Amino acid sequence: MDHERSTPPGRVVNAAAGSADQVLQVGHVAGDVHVHGDPAPSLPPPRQLPREVTHFTGRAAELSKLDALLGNAGSARSSTVVISAIAGAPGIGKTSLAVHWSHQVRERFPDGQLYVNLRGYDASPPLSADHVLDAFLRALGLPAGRIPQDTDAKASVYRSFLAERRMLVLLDNAATPDQIRPLLPNEPGCLVLVTSRSRLSGLVARDGAHRISLDLLAPDEASSLLRDIVGQDRTDREPKAVDELARRCAYLPLALRITAERLAARPRSTVAELVHELADERQRLDVLAAADDDECTAVRTVFSWSYHSLPRDTARMFRQLGLHPGPTISLDAATALTGSTTTVTRRLLDNLVAVHLLAETESRRYQFHDLLRDYAAEQALLDEPDAQCGLAVQRLFEWYLHTAHAALFAYYPLNPELPIDSPPATCRALEFTGLDHARRWLSTEYPNLVALIRRAPNLSQHTACWQLTIAIGTYMMQELPVADRIDVHRHGLAAAQHTGHQLGQAWAYLNLGSASRDAHHYDDAIEYGQRVLAISRSIDAKFMEGAALGNLARCFNDLRRYTKAAELGNQSLSIYRKIGNLRNVGLSLIQLGESEHGLGQLEQANAHIQQGLDIVTALKGTTLQALALRCQAKIFHAQGQRDLAIQSLNRAALLSKSVRDDRRYGDALNQLGELYNDIGEPDQSRNAWREAIAVLAYLDPPQADRIRIQLNSFENGNINDS
């Protein structure tokens, strides 16, 4: 079969496909070279800069310093630029300066621009370098399943991708040098801009960064910014009031912009009237808070000017958005939250975007700026009646739950019926056209789904919490690291226990058992399986009883306790036959055959596996077909039918890959490597193991490590033999 490999887009690779397209250069190749298919098309260079800043004013000295640094890019030892605000004040314009200048020079970096908000000073936890490296490597064209698990390894791959390229990297809102260092390329042709509220002295001292301390705007620049936004006609009539308004805003760019937008939105108001509104000492002190005071106090006051001038329906939209716990929100989710129509919701969201209280990060998806999310949530508690907050949260959870449930069956049609409440008539959950559509939605919304699950207890959404965890269980099993799965299902278990729902607890234990088995935590997996068994028998839930027995049988197969596994597998098979669950009859036959193979009963094992394969093939159960073929390959190998074994494993790998089941794809590659090793095909074995490591490094690090150790031992043995 083909073993696809990822290469940094835009780099020199060699294609042996009869074209002069790309070139792969190697020094020495041991053994035969096998090339299959055309090379994958390169992705376009990343262009991740936020949109250009409107009405950018001033900063001439700082722009000149940046231009001077650009002149040295490519020759200086380090071209990292740290932009920080004195006393770390928010809203000083660090990001505006960095984005504005980056747009001016982006043509100097033809290989692309990378951008990330590191959330160093944010209500949410700061982004780790590990998290950012994942995102950057994906943007550079490396598939998620092939990104290394270790942070240092990710950083090494990242630096390799940037080698000999001219790229601009903008790291926004950093907290510490440690958050930044793994993201620094080695190439002098790359330029890194870092914005932070701290001075990042360690980055200057150890890494040679050039610091630009960003101060408040000069008085004339602040007044000029107000004039640009409000309009010359109005401001020329009140020049002194404009200067006073700038002073009352402490010459802080964020405060100036929000104030000017409010004034522009009130064409019948005078500048002097707004100055008078700022005369209140408590508000003025908030804006002009000293560096040692709580930064949020000043920002809160500035935000209040925008909030209190909103139309009633737009203000309600703003504070209801504060009830959403996730990092972004789609138009559909916002519509569910408000209980309104899509048209009305879009208009209100556009109103908020227009006055800079909300950002539209992509079509139909929105995000609050750093502290605005906290402020919106605060206003929801202050201004929205408790009952209305409760209804909005209920609508939000219902929409996410039933949309996730719909996505599940598009993603994996053979999934069993789940104990999820029927959607209310008012819930307009999304519908999905197929696997790809569902997968895109689940991937995009996963951070929001996890945020909902974690916040659910505080929002009295315990039932929705455990139901949501089982709705996304299959997606997580195939596409997410096992540690994430365990964390989510523990939240689901706690929620089910809080409600006392026995079947909900059984599902949570079942998912925890499956995740623990994939993590090779067999003691935990067996304990969870036994708990599912006890609960299911106490409430006469036959499907769950069969599932518990099946999970336990898989654990004992892994532990090579085949007699026990066969005993449990037969019990599971009997239950599924009685209740007529054909999908799980097929699965049980496959697992029983695996146990019988372990006991040396090859003919009986092959018969059971073939029966199971026939059933799941008729049901179009691609994942289970791949499992059956992998089990069948073991029997063919034991019977000396090597060609059939290789054929079965190649088919299993292709099936798993076709439905993006990378975990099972990696398992098939590993098994293929073992088979090639046994039959004396070292090059094929090495290739299969290397690809298995790349695929499993993200999803199953312990298994990837085991394969890596096996590969190292194999290669060292070959060296010693030579």
Summary of the structure (lengths in Angstrom):
residues: 722
radius of gyration: 29.6
end to end distance: 28.5
largest distance: 95.9
contacts: 2430
relative contact order: 0.06
helix: 64%
strand: 6%
